Amino acid sequence: MSENIITLNQQNSIEFLIKYIELCQDKGVFNLQEADIIKKSISVLTGVTDPQINKVTALNILVQGVQKGQLKGGCFKLNDASLLFNIIQYINNNPQLFTDSLELQQQSPNTNITASIEKEQNQLDHDDDDDDLSELSAPVPLIKKTPKII
């Protein structure tokens, strides 16, 4: 069985991230607010300007989105997860491809995407308690209805 070899570059890395983000959305991984932020990030990466999101931030959001898709939804098969890991490694090893000079000046020299992902994963670990609704109310007993005799 032969495997397809994919040579990563700036364009196809972003395209893969977008496709896998859409897969996560199809499986209900993101809430509406997250979906809105991700949509804006995709727009920024495809050429639309946004005053609140630059390309570095948009890329971080997509990376965090696929991470959440795997952590919360198990969205990806083994080969897909491996490809995504390699895409993230490619982005981390080639940050100059995903930024322009203005964004590099805005970003502190010690900031990288991996640190951002680790921060998001820690936050997701703490947010797991937010998904547990079992403590909101005690079980409600069923009331037996007795027939009325007239």
C-alpha positions in Angstrom: 0.0 0.0 0.0 1.6 3.3 -1.1 1.2 6.5 0.8 0.8 9.9 -0.8 3.7 12.3 0.0 2.6 15.8 0.7 5.2 18.6 0.5 4.1 21.3 2.9 4.2 25.0 2.0 2.6 28.1 3.3 -0.5 27.9 1.1 -1.4 24.2 1.5 -0.7 24.3 5.3 -3.4 27.0 5.6 -5.7 25.2 3.3 -5.4 21.9 5.3 -6.0 23.7 8.5 -9.2 25.3 7.1 -10.5 22.0 5.8 -9.9 20.3 9.1 -11.4 23.2 11.0 -14.6 22.8 8.9 -14.6 19.1 9.8 -14.5 20.0 13.5 -17.3 22.4 13.0 -19.4 19.8 11.2 -19.0 17.6 14.3 -20.1 20.3 16.6 -16.8 21.0 18.4 -17.1 24.8 18.5 -19.7 26.9 20.2 -21.2 29.9 18.2 -18.7 32.4 19.6 -15.7 30.2 18.7 -17.2 29.6 15.2 -17.4 33.4 14.7 -13.8 34.0 15.7 -12.6 31.1 13.6 -14.6 32.4 10.6 -12.9 35.8 11.0 -9.5 34.1 11.3 -10.1 32.2 8.1 -11.1 35.4 6.3 -7.9 37.1 7.5 -5.8 34.2 6.2 -7.6 34.3 2.9 -7.0 38.0 2.3 -9.6 40.0 4.3 -8.3 42.5 6.8 -9.7 42.7 10.3 -8.8 45.3 12.9 -8.8 42.8 15.7 -7.1 39.8 14.2 -3.7 39.7 12.4 -2.3 36.8 10.4 -0.3 35.4 13.3 -3.3 35.5 15.6 -5.5 34.0 12.9 -3.1 31.1 12.4 -2.8 30.5 16.1 -6.6 30.4 16.3 -6.8 27.7 13.6 -4.1 25.7 15.2 -5.9 25.9 18.5 -9.1 24.9 16.7 -7.7 21.7 15.3 -6.1 20.9 18.7 -9.5 21.4 20.4 -11.1 19.2 17.7 -8.8 16.4 18.6 -9.0 16.9 22.3 -12.7 17.4 22.7 -14.2 15.7 19.7 -11.6 13.1 18.5 -12.4 14.4 15.0 -9.4 13.0 13.2 -8.4 9.6 12.0 -4.8 8.6 12.7 -3.4 9.7 9.3 -5.2 13.0 9.6 -3.9 13.6 13.1 -0.4 12.8 11.9 -0.7 15.2 9.0 -2.0 18.0 11.3 0.9 17.3 13.7 3.3 17.7 10.8 1.6 20.9 9.7 1.9 22.4 13.2 5.6 21.4 13.3 6.1 23.0 9.9 4.5 26.2 11.1 6.6 26.3 14.2 9.8 25.6 12.3 9.1 28.2 9.6 7.4 31.2 11.4 8.8 33.6 8.8 6.6 32.1 6.1 3.4 32.9 8.1 4.1 36.5 9.1 4.9 39.8 7.5 7.4 42.4 8.9 4.6 44.4 10.6 3.3 41.4 12.4 6.8 40.3 13.5 7.3 43.7 15.1 4.0 43.4 16.9 4.8 40.0 18.2 7.3 39.7 21.1 10.5 37.8 20.2 9.8 34.9 22.6 6.3 34.2 21.4 5.7 31.2 19.3 2.7 29.1 18.3 3.7 26.1 20.5 3.5 28.3 23.6 0.1 29.5 22.6 -1.1 25.9 22.0 0.2 24.8 25.4 -1.6 27.7 27.0 -4.9 26.8 25.2 -4.5 23.1 26.1 -4.1 24.0 29.8 -7.2 26.2 29.5 -9.1 23.4 27.9 -8.1 21.1 30.7 -9.5 23.5 33.2 -12.6 24.1 31.0 -13.5 20.4 31.1 -15.4 21.1 34.3 -17.5 23.7 32.5 -18.9 20.9 30.2 -20.2 18.9 33.2 -23.8 19.8 33.8 -24.5 17.1 36.3 -24.2 19.4 39.3 -26.7 22.0 38.0 -29.7 20.3 39.6 -30.7 17.2 41.6 -32.8 14.6 39.9 -36.5 15.6 39.8 -38.8 12.8 41.1 -41.7 11.8 38.9 -45.1 12.7 40.2 -47.6 9.9 39.9 -50.9 11.1 38.5 -53.9 9.6 40.0 -57.0 9.5 37.9 -59.8 11.8 38.9 -63.1 10.2 39.6 -66.1 12.3 38.8 
